[in-house]
């Protein structure tokens, strides 16, 4: 960036950082009229001094002064008219430029602060490029509203299906929990049955051992007794 560009950037950031100030800078053109007035008064003083030194007649000096005063009056009137016209132009351009720009800034701020609200349209206030800009934005906002509306219509069935899927998942989870509870119950019952069978097996082993011990104590080394049917009216037991 060159020196002139840096100087211009500094001046703009310091003095003319708004459109209003940029338009107000047009008043600097009125300094030209003030320069004209200064030159007029200076020339009038020079002419008056020349007339006094040339010993002109009083009638000629009066006529020259009257002509100069008439010119001064006309210049003052034209200067005031130019000033009023310049101020009016600034206010008119301010209305044409700053109002549409601020309207667009407000609309964009509302979109950013309200999470994408495109319900507001810009109202064209002139018949120039700013009107075209406002109409282009309104078309853009209208298209965005249609897109958002279509998306909302599409999301309703999706939300319904998602709710159904969520309900089914919840039911499946409930069924799975019930299956887990039933499995735990069956496992507990199986464990208890296994324990009971083990207890019965130990009890059976104890009974068997006790029976063997009793049999040995009675003199039956085999631990078993054999009963034979009587061949006569008497009963007999043999081992």
C-alpha positions as CSV (number, residue, x, y, z in Angstrom):
1,X,0.0,0.0,0.0
2,X,1.5,3.4,-1.1
3,X,1.8,6.5,1.0
4,X,-1.2,8.2,-0.6
5,X,-3.3,5.1,0.0
6,X,-2.3,4.9,3.7
7,X,-3.0,8.6,4.1
8,X,-6.4,8.2,2.5
9,X,-7.2,5.2,4.7
10,X,-6.2,7.1,7.8
11,X,-8.3,10.1,6.8
12,X,-11.3,8.0,6.1
13,X,-11.1,6.0,9.3
14,X,-10.6,9.2,11.3
15,X,-12.9,11.8,9.7
16,X,-15.2,10.1,7.1
17,X,-16.1,6.7,8.6
18,X,-19.8,7.2,8.0
19,X,-21.8,8.0,4.9
20,X,-23.3,11.0,6.6
21,X,-19.8,12.5,7.1
22,X,-18.8,11.7,3.5
23,X,-21.9,13.6,2.3
24,X,-21.2,16.5,4.7
25,X,-17.8,16.8,3.2
26,X,-19.5,18.3,0.2
27,X,-19.9,21.5,2.2
28,X,-16.2,22.0,1.6
29,X,-17.2,23.1,-1.9
30,X,-18.8,26.1,-0.3
31,X,-15.3,27.3,0.6
32,X,-15.0,28.3,-3.1
33,X,-17.8,30.8,-2.7
34,X,-16.1,32.2,0.5
35,X,-13.0,32.6,-1.6
36,X,-14.9,34.6,-4.1
37,X,-16.3,36.8,-1.4
38,X,-12.8,37.4,0.0
39,X,-11.5,38.4,-3.5
40,X,-14.5,40.7,-4.0
41,X,-13.9,42.6,-0.8
42,X,-10.2,42.8,-1.6
43,X,-10.8,44.2,-5.1
44,X,-13.4,46.6,-3.7
45,X,-10.9,48.0,-1.3
46,X,-8.3,48.3,-4.1
47,X,-10.7,50.2,-6.4
48,X,-11.8,52.5,-3.6
49,X,-8.2,53.3,-2.8
50,X,-7.4,54.0,-6.5
51,X,-10.4,56.3,-6.8
52,X,-9.3,58.2,-3.8
53,X,-5.7,58.6,-5.0
54,X,-6.9,59.6,-8.6
55,X,-9.1,62.3,-7.2
56,X,-12.1,61.1,-9.1
57,X,-15.3,63.0,-8.8
58,X,-17.7,62.1,-5.9
59,X,-20.4,61.2,-8.3
60,X,-18.2,58.7,-10.2
61,X,-17.0,57.2,-6.9
62,X,-20.6,56.9,-5.7
63,X,-21.7,55.1,-8.9
64,X,-18.7,52.7,-8.7
65,X,-19.4,51.9,-5.1
66,X,-23.1,51.4,-5.8
67,X,-22.2,49.0,-8.6
68,X,-19.9,47.2,-6.3
69,X,-22.5,47.0,-3.6
70,X,-25.0,45.6,-6.0
71,X,-22.6,43.0,-7.1
72,X,-21.9,42.1,-3.5
73,X,-25.6,41.8,-2.8
74,X,-26.0,39.5,-5.8
75,X,-23.0,37.5,-4.8
76,X,-24.3,37.1,-1.2
77,X,-27.8,36.0,-2.4
78,X,-26.2,33.5,-4.8
79,X,-23.9,32.2,-2.1
80,X,-26.8,31.7,0.3
81,X,-28.8,30.0,-2.4
82,X,-25.9,27.8,-3.2
83,X,-25.4,27.0,0.5
84,X,-29.1,26.1,0.8
85,X,-29.0,24.0,-2.4
86,X,-25.9,22.2,-1.2
87,X,-27.4,21.4,2.2
88,X,-30.6,20.2,0.5
89,X,-28.6,18.0,-1.8
90,X,-26.8,16.5,1.2
91,X,-30.0,15.8,3.0
92,X,-31.6,14.4,-0.1
93,X,-28.7,12.1,-0.8
94,X,-28.7,11.1,2.8
95,X,-32.3,10.0,2.4
96,X,-31.5,8.2,-0.8
97,X,-28.4,6.4,0.4
98,X,-28.3,6.1,4.2
99,X,-31.9,5.1,4.7
100,X,-31.9,2.1,2.4
101,X,-28.5,1.0,3.8
102,X,-29.6,1.3,7.4
103,X,-32.8,-0.6,6.5
104,X,-30.8,-3.4,5.1
105,X,-28.5,-3.4,8.1
106,X,-31.5,-3.7,10.4
107,X,-33.0,-6.6,8.4
108,X,-29.7,-8.5,8.4
109,X,-29.2,-7.9,12.1
110,X,-32.7,-9.3,12.7
111,X,-31.8,-12.3,10.6
112,X,-28.6,-12.9,12.7
113,X,-30.2,-12.2,16.1
114,X,-33.4,-14.2,15.6
115,X,-31.8,-17.3,14.1
116,X,-32.5,-16.8,10.4
117,X,-35.8,-14.8,10.4
118,X,-36.5,-13.9,6.7
119,X,-40.0,-12.6,7.4
120,X,-39.1,-9.0,7.0
121,X,-38.9,-7.3,3.6
122,X,-37.2,-4.1,2.6
123,X,-39.4,-1.2,1.6
124,X,-38.0,0.5,-1.5
125,X,-37.9,4.3,-1.0
126,X,-36.3,5.4,-4.3
127,X,-36.3,4.6,-8.0
128,X,-32.6,3.7,-8.6
129,X,-30.1,1.0,-7.9
130,X,-31.1,0.9,-4.2
131,X,-34.6,0.0,-5.2
132,X,-33.2,-2.8,-7.3
133,X,-31.1,-3.9,-4.4
134,X,-34.1,-4.0,-2.1
135,X,-36.2,-5.9,-4.6
136,X,-33.3,-8.4,-5.1
137,X,-33.1,-8.9,-1.3
138,X,-36.9,-9.3,-1.1
139,X,-36.8,-12.0,-3.8
140,X,-33.9,-13.7,-2.0
141,X,-35.8,-13.6,1.3
142,X,-39.0,-15.0,-0.4
143,X,-37.0,-17.9,-1.8
144,X,-35.5,-18.6,1.6
145,X,-38.9,-18.6,3.2
146,X,-40.1,-21.1,0.6
147,X,-37.1,-23.3,1.2
148,X,-37.6,-23.1,5.0
149,X,-41.3,-23.9,4.6
150,X,-40.4,-27.0,2.4
151,X,-37.9,-28.2,4.9
152,X,-40.4,-27.8,7.7
153,X,-42.9,-29.8,5.7
154,X,-40.3,-32.5,5.1
155,X,-39.2,-32.7,8.7
156,X,-42.7,-33.4,10.0
157,X,-42.8,-37.0,8.6
158,X,-39.2,-37.5,9.6
159,X,-39.9,-36.4,13.1
160,X,-42.9,-38.7,13.2
161,X,-40.8,-41.6,12.0
162,X,-38.1,-40.8,14.4
163,X,-40.6,-40.8,17.3
164,X,-41.9,-44.2,16.2
165,X,-38.3,-45.5,15.9
166,X,-37.6,-44.1,19.4
167,X,-40.7,-45.8,20.8
168,X,-39.8,-49.1,19.1
169,X,-36.2,-48.9,20.5
170,X,-37.6,-48.2,23.9
171,X,-39.9,-51.2,23.7
172,X,-37.1,-53.3,22.4
173,X,-34.9,-52.2,25.3
174,X,-37.7,-53.0,27.7
175,X,-38.1,-56.5,26.2
176,X,-34.3,-57.0,26.3
177,X,-34.3,-56.0,30.0
178,X,-37.1,-58.4,30.6
179,X,-35.2,-61.2,28.8
180,X,-32.1,-60.4,30.9
181,X,-34.2,-60.6,34.1
182,X,-35.7,-63.9,32.9
183,X,-32.2,-65.2,32.1
184,X,-31.0,-64.2,35.5
185,X,-34.0,-65.9,37.1
186,X,-33.4,-69.1,35.1
187,X,-29.7,-69.0,35.9
188,X,-30.5,-68.6,39.6
189,X,-33.0,-71.4,39.5
190,X,-30.5,-73.6,37.6
191,X,-27.8,-72.8,40.1
192,X,-30.2,-73.6,43.0
193,X,-31.1,-76.9,41.2
194,X,-27.5,-77.8,40.7
195,X,-26.8,-77.1,44.4
196,X,-29.8,-79.2,45.4
197,X,-28.7,-82.1,43.2
198,X,-25.3,-81.8,44.7
199,X,-26.8,-81.9,48.2
200,X,-29.0,-84.9,47.2
201,X,-25.9,-86.6,45.7
202,X,-23.9,-86.1,48.9
203,X,-26.9,-87.3,51.0
204,X,-27.2,-90.4,48.8
205,X,-23.5,-91.0,49.1
206,X,-23.8,-90.7,52.9
207,X,-26.7,-93.0,53.0
208,X,-24.9,-95.5,50.8
209,X,-21.8,-95.3,53.1
210,X,-24.0,-95.7,56.1
211,X,-25.8,-98.8,54.6
212,X,-22.5,-100.4,53.8
213,X,-21.2,-99.8,57.3
214,X,-24.3,-101.3,58.8
215,X,-24.1,-104.3,56.6
216,X,-20.5,-104.9,57.5
217,X,-21.4,-104.6,61.2
218,X,-24.1,-107.4,60.8
219,X,-21.6,-109.8,59.3
220,X,-22.5,-109.5,55.6
221,X,-19.2,-108.8,54.0
222,X,-20.8,-108.2,50.7
223,X,-23.0,-105.6,52.2
224,X,-26.0,-107.3,50.6
225,X,-28.4,-110.0,51.8
226,X,-30.1,-112.5,49.7
227,X,-33.6,-113.7,50.7
228,X,-34.7,-117.1,49.4
229,X,-38.2,-118.4,49.2
230,X,-39.2,-121.1,51.7
231,X,-39.3,-124.6,50.3
232,X,-41.5,-125.8,53.2
233,X,-43.6,-124.1,55.7
234,X,-40.5,-122.7,57.3
235,X,-38.8,-119.6,56.2
236,X,-35.1,-119.6,55.8
237,X,-32.6,-116.9,55.0
238,X,-29.4,-117.5,53.3
239,X,-26.6,-115.4,52.6
